[in-house]
Amino acid sequence: MPYEDHTWIVDLSTRAKKQVKALLKEHPAVYAQFATLAKEIEILGPYRQNWSHFSALSKKKGIPNDSYHCHIKGGKPTYVACWYIEDKKVKITEIYYVGTHEKAPY
């Protein structure tokens, strides 16, 4: 029986790359939480019910199909991450927002 790789490919949109770079510089603890989430998505998949406020996002303008979000840091400000499943068969997901809840695209 051939070995099957069960990991997901986790891409970041151009916008998310900039947001993550800023987090690393300005809020290293929040960046660490984000890095943990991204690694969990890669290893365990995009359905991360173990994270605070994990939920599917309703399809609206600017929100891709199969989108999800969760809080990566509570309090004020609350930081969130948003991602969507790009391809279930190939197992690709893209994180398209990492930042404060107030500026989240939903």
C-alpha positions in Angstrom: 0.0 0.0 0.0 1.5 3.3 -1.0 2.2 6.0 1.6 -0.4 8.8 1.5 0.5 12.3 2.7 -2.3 13.6 4.8 -1.0 17.1 5.3 -2.5 20.2 3.8 -0.8 22.9 1.9 -1.2 26.2 3.7 -0.8 29.3 1.5 -1.0 32.9 2.5 -2.5 35.6 0.3 -0.3 38.6 -0.4 -2.3 40.6 2.1 -1.9 38.0 4.8 1.8 37.8 4.2 2.1 41.5 5.0 -0.1 41.1 8.0 1.9 38.2 9.4 5.2 40.1 8.8 3.7 43.1 10.8 2.6 40.7 13.6 6.1 39.2 13.9 7.6 42.6 14.3 4.9 44.3 16.5 3.2 41.5 18.4 5.5 38.4 18.6 3.1 36.6 21.0 0.2 36.9 18.6 2.5 35.8 15.8 3.4 32.7 17.8 -0.3 31.9 18.2 -0.9 32.4 14.4 2.1 30.1 13.6 0.6 27.4 15.8 -2.7 27.7 14.1 -1.1 27.5 10.6 0.9 24.4 11.6 -2.3 22.8 13.0 -4.1 23.5 9.7 -1.2 21.9 7.8 -1.1 18.8 9.9 -4.7 18.3 11.0 -6.7 20.1 8.4 -8.8 23.3 8.2 -11.5 22.4 10.6 -10.0 23.7 13.9 -12.8 23.4 16.4 -10.3 23.5 19.2 -9.7 27.2 18.6 -11.8 29.9 20.2 -14.8 31.0 18.2 -14.0 28.7 15.3 -16.8 28.9 12.7 -17.7 28.9 9.1 -18.2 32.3 7.5 -21.3 33.1 5.6 -20.8 33.7 1.9 -20.8 37.4 1.3 -19.0 39.8 -1.0 -15.3 39.3 -0.5 -15.6 36.1 1.4 -14.7 33.0 -0.5 -16.7 29.8 -0.4 -15.7 27.3 2.3 -14.3 30.1 4.6 -13.6 29.8 8.3 -12.2 31.9 11.1 -11.1 31.7 14.7 -9.7 34.0 17.4 -6.0 33.6 17.8 -5.9 36.0 20.8 -8.8 37.2 22.9 -9.1 40.4 24.8 -8.8 43.9 23.4 -7.9 43.9 20.7 -9.0 40.5 19.6 -6.9 39.0 16.8 -8.5 36.6 14.2 -7.4 34.5 11.3 -9.6 33.8 8.2 -8.9 31.0 5.7 -10.7 29.1 3.0 -10.4 25.7 1.5 -9.1 26.2 -2.0 -9.1 22.5 -3.1 -10.4 19.6 -0.9 -9.0 16.9 -3.1 -5.4 18.3 -3.3 -5.8 19.6 0.3 -4.9 23.3 -0.3 -6.1 26.1 2.0 -5.3 29.8 1.9 -5.2 32.1 4.9 -6.4 35.5 3.6 -6.6 37.6 6.8 -4.7 37.8 10.0 -5.3 40.8 12.2 -7.7 42.5 14.6 -11.3 41.5 14.8 -12.4 45.1 14.1 -10.8 45.1 10.6 -11.8 41.5 9.7 -13.4 41.2 6.3 -16.7 39.6 7.5 
